């Protein structure tokens, strides 16, 4: 673990068994498909690309011109699928080709060699009685996922530090290479809560985690911690790192930081993920529900005041299903001083107009646990429906913190979303 920060190293060690238990299935935005299958799946180091036709991007209309244009387009579509998981034509090991007419074999080969060159992958060619939508060719392939991120790579790209902000200083960590993804933690959290996300997302992205003022290793000597300050601090952090545009992910309280940033700097947002949060985009129903929680005192309070294995940000049955994980969550919330007590009310008082995101030229995803009692999925779906183009992903078996409770599902939903951003 040499080269990693102490907190990151500890969390990686504690998460020893977080490898995905099932293949990751994914789709590529802008590439047509039938709803009966996914574009691809990842199992271990292998990428399985579904049978793909020579269809125009965005639909299932075949390109004109017969076998050679269809072959070229089918292979281009396959490469788009591979690119979504960091691979390209060089990583293809085996293809299976289905031809509607074996008389097209020579034409298919001409387009094939033009695409792959003189050292094409292994291949089988099968005559088919007929193909979907009257296609002349269908191609599937098996590729090796490039080892873009090993532990050595993570250590090589890992950095950490502080940036000054008036009387305070902000702690941050970065790892990986590629387009920047910033993870903004929730109330009671800190940069270390992303231990199950950073190594995974860093395979394809430069990942930034940080502590908001008064959380983790960031100070709040000025007493200015809150959503408005967080949005400005996020801008300062990106400036310090030399990042002009980034994918922003806000969990719960972190949602206010990213929506506030988007409101002030819309051109710097590549995409936005609001995870179990409205981020200040209050609907009447969400506001009424949150007011009820504040009145009842049902929020993520100080860790020491909570039952040993219970937390309002977790599914109620997590302590029974996975007591070690529930205990780890409590320990994570204890890293640093108690959260500033005024934050929940400041969140409630901070409102961003829906137009902030409705006019944002960037894709928007809401992720929410199906058992989230703080911001229930039905209310999040109602909010998402008011924002043109917004998508919602509901994580099964999770409460308010699915990134922690169901990390494989959460990571898969976010990575699939990011892979479709152009």
Secondary structure by P-SEA (a helix, b strand, c coil): cccccaaaaaaaaaaccccccbbbbbbbcccccccccccccccccbbbbccccccccccccccccccaaaaaaaaaaaaaaaaaaccccccccbbbbbbccccaaaaaaaaaaaacccccccbbbbbbccccccccccccccccccccccaaaaaaaccccccccccccccbbbbbbccbbbbbbccccccccccccccccccccbbbbbbcccccccccccccccaaaaaaaaaaaaaaacccccbbbbcccaaaaaaaaaaacccccccccccccccccccaaaaaaaaaaaaaccccccccccccccccccccccccccaaaaaaaaaaaacccccccaaaaaaaaccccccccccccbbbbbbbbcccccccaaaaaaaaaacccbbbbbbcccccccccccaaaaaaaaaaaaaacc
